[in-house]
Amino acid sequence: MTGFDLGDPAADADDPTDEQANSSSEQESELVGEPPTPETEPESEPEPDSELESEPEPDSELESEPELESEADPTDRDPTETGPAFPYSEVKQSPLYARKETWTEFEDQLDFTVTPELRRMGIRDDELREVHDVVLELALDNIEEIPERLAEKRRER
């Protein structure tokens, strides 16, 4: 005795298993002279709906929508429907080496300033790669300020 109480047996513990039940029913049907029934019936493939194949589809409103979209100005599209400005496959990952406090301030400003403004503009699916790309573009637009700012930081040490 192991000393473990396994509890009461399940209500169907004494019932035969499905395999035992099937074999006993096969034996009974052989005795009576009936052919044995297969355990599972083969599944028949669904027949294609002949109505869908024979009738051409009537002109629908969906067919006319692309014409409307092509006539519309692409700038009229909702920014939330456009998705990221560029695919991930165009990304070149490269580390940015910044001090911890600079990086924390950058992330905080993104969270408290940039993200709420994007939401007001209807952009809810912004990607970090897009933000980083714009940050680098802004740095390029102001590239002449970098040497002076770097020299200033060295003087502050």
N, C-alpha and C positions, 0 to 999 in steps of 0.2 A: 504494500500500500504506500502510495506516495505522500499522502497527507493533504493533497490538493482536492478541494471540492469543486468539481466541474459543473455543478448545478444539475438541474433536471434535464433529461433528454428532450430533444425537440419533439413536437407533437407528431411529426411525420417520420420519426426515426425508424419505426418498425415497418413503414410502407416500403414496397419494392421500388427500386430505382427505375427510371424510364427504360433502361436497357433490359432489365429483368421483366418489366411489364410488356415490352414489345416482343421479347422472345416467347413469353407465355402466350400472348395473343396469337403469335404465328403458329405455335404448336397447336392451339385450339382450332385455328382455321384449317390446318392440315388435317386434323382429325375429322372435321365436319365435311371436308372436301372443297372448301372455298379456296380460291387462290389467295396467297398472302398479299397483303397491301404493302406497298413500299413505305419506308419510314418517312421519306419526304417526297413530295410530288415535284417533278421537274417544273421549273418556272418557265412559263411561256413568255416569249418576248412580246411586248405591247405592239399592237399593229399601228402603223402610222395613221394619223387621222386623214382620211382621204379628202375631207372637205378643205382642209388647209392647203393640201397640195394642189388640188384642182382649181380652186378659185383664186384669181389674182387679187392681191390686196388693193382695196380702194385707196385713192389718194387721201392721205392723211395730213393733219396739221403739222406733223413732225417733218414731212418732206418740205414744207414751205418755211419752216423755221430757219434752216441754214441760209436761205435767201435773205431773211431779215437780218441775221447776224452779219452777213457779208456786207450789207448796206450800212450797218451801224458803224459808227466811229469806234476804232479799237480802244480809244481812251475812255469811252463810256462804260466799259466793262467794270464790274465791281472788283475792287482790288483783292477781296477775299477769295475770289474765284480764280485768280490768275496763278496762284501758287508761287513758289520761290522764283527769284529773278534769274537764276541759273541752276543747272543740275549739280548734284554732288560730284559727278564725274569730272567737272571742270575745276575742282578744288585742288589747290596745292597746299598741303598742310606744312606749316613752318612755324617753329616756336617763336613767340614774342617773349623777350626777356625783360621783365619789368619788376620793380620792387613790389613787395606784397601790398603795401598801402596804396600804391598807384593802381594796381590791378583791382583791389577791393573797391576803391573809389570809382573806377571805370564800370565795374559790374553794378554797383549801387546806382549810378547815374543811368545805366541802361534800364534797370528795374523801375526806377522812380520817375524818369523823364521820358526816355525813348519808348518803352513799351506802352505806357498809357497813351501817348500821342499816336502810336500806331493803331491802338484800339479805337481811338476817336476817328481815325481815318478809315476804319473798317478792315484793317489788316490784322487778322487773328492767327495767321499761320506763318509768321515770320520765322526765319531760320537763323541760327547764330552765324552761319557762314555768310549770309547776306549782310548782317550787321558788321562783321569783321571786314568784309569787302568794302563797305561804305566808309568805315573808319580809315582804312588804308587809302581810299580815294581822297578823303578829306586831308589826310597827311600829305598826299601828293599835291593837292591844290595849294597847300601851305608849306611846301618843301623848303622854301627859303628861310622859314622861321626856325627850322631844326638846328642849324649850327649855332645860332645865337642862343637858343633855349638850352642847348647842351652846355655851352660855355658858361651860361648863367648858373646852371646846376652845379658845375664844378667849382665855381667861385663860392657858392653857398656852403660847401663842405667844411 
